[in-house]
Amino acid sequence: MNRNFPAFCAAMLAFALTIATFGGIIVNKGKLAHADNQDVAVKTVYLTFDDGPSDRVTPKILDVLAEEDVKATFFIIGIQAETRKNLLKRIYREGHTLGVHSYTHRYNEIYSSPESLIEDIDKCNNVIKSVTGKYSTAYRFPGGSFNLSEKLISAVSKHGMRYVDWNASTRDAEILNATPEQLLHASVTTAACTENVVLLAHDSTTKTATADALKDIIHHFKAEGYVFKTF
């Protein structure tokens, strides 16, 4: 979830403008994640899901992704994944990316120092390695990197992690009791005129509307000629 939505909106706009400047490159404050050379000229969307896995929502999202033959990136919470490794195995087996979001998602603890942040990352990454046999290099700061100190951001980069913010959102963490139609509308409007979309969504247990909206969201981007990629 975002710590400060007005600040997030401003940062999201700036992030989108940065991406537009660089074409087919996702920009993370100086860290570049290059797409394949052939993808530079095409419109790309990265579906990203935070705060899972959950028994209630994650399987529904995976079912839709499988039906639509689309891959996504799941930024997991380690403490939840510890008892849901079957879901991590399915995510990995079906060709999606597992990324680190946090082990505890407790902002006050993980952001108390660079050392605490790295410790939290490693603890979550150990859960991923126990399932996939390797550590993930993809990371999403809880709340995004938008208002964090350079000291924290630098610590993550120096630790060998590629952090991923977003420039569009379903707003499923912002709209109270959202309907699938509202989430579709938010996805379309926040991604408007953006050729390289990083769409924020969640697969935590309360986000059933996200799973219900996902097929229409995918259909929208397919109709607009987007190619789906993962980090």
Disulfide bonds with the S-S distance in Angstrom:
none
